[in-house]
Amino acid sequence: MPIEPSIYQKIRALVMKYKWPSGILVFLVVLSLVSVTIYWVLTPKTTAVSSEVLKSTEMTKQSESTKSSDSSTSEIYVDVKGAVKHPGVYTIHPSARVKDIIQLAGGMTGQAETRAINLAQKVSDQAVIYVPTVGEQVSDTWSSQQQSTGQATQATEKININTADASTLMTLNGIGEKKAQAIIDYRTQKGTFKQIEELKEVDGFGEKTVEKLKDSITIE
């Protein structure tokens, strides 16, 4: 950066004021101070520009990552069967509940067994929602399908055996319609479970069965 003429003239006048070699020494000192000042003024600006560029790049990457994540979880597919007005495969947001997907299917028919469905349960991708009719005996095949689709929920959320309905209880490994109803009957007759081990008192539940279910159930 060239030295302004006015600054140069002041330095020259200051040098001429002193005799050799004092004049040269003063000139070098003043020149050093001017150089340091110029460097100090310019350097922060360059750093600030670099910081802004880096910050802008990071924000762009985060935005692209968020968009990619949103697009991959924007919708899921659920198969609705049984006593609904319009059975079929529907797409819905991942945060949806069973009641939302049933509404998409036109709602339940007049023959639907509403007590067998947990309307508050979250749905997962590729799940099958089956609404049985009143008095219908749910087949072992359907029980197996429920266990498969319910595994994703069990991995992150335990089932409360004090509040779950029959369809939710049937998502537990090894629990079919008969055992699910046995749990509900026990609750009706003796009240809620006070501890998980109390499940052994329910008809059809032995020590080994309860041990396998411990990690998947709760009473709270």
Helices and strands as residue ranges (DSSP letters): H 5-17, H 22-72, E 76-82, E 88-92, H 98-104, G 114-116, E 127-131, H 140-156, E 159-160, H 166-169, H 177-190, G 196-201, H 207-213, E 217-218
